[in-house]
């Protein structure tokens, strides 16, 4: 169950990261406001080099879950 939530948040994070590199309206509206607010900086800090590879971003966020900010980590619960 936690792995599924982590995967969902990582998918969201990859879309946010993709939105920062591509000005697509669909990508810019991906995920909730709270997810974007809480995880954008962590996703860029730990996993930005993997954009736009969702699988690698997911693996990266899972690997770094203990390093994520408390705000982002709550998105994984």
Secondary structure, 3 states (H helix, E strand, C coil): CHHHHHHHHHHHHHHHHHHHHCCCHHHHCCCCHHHHHHHHHHHHHHHHHHCCCHHHHHHHHHHCHHHCCHHHHHHHC
